[in-house]
């Protein structure tokens, strides 16, 4: 059980780092992704 928790934490940290690195690389992809999420949530509410 402990191995699963440690693995889960490592995967979470890795995903956070990947997202932060991608957000820092290019604002164009971030803006495009942000615009897409706004249209998805904007149509709902």
Secondary structure, 3 states (H helix, E strand, C coil): CHHHHHHHHHHHHHHHHHHHHHHHHCHHHHHHHHHHHHHHHHHHC
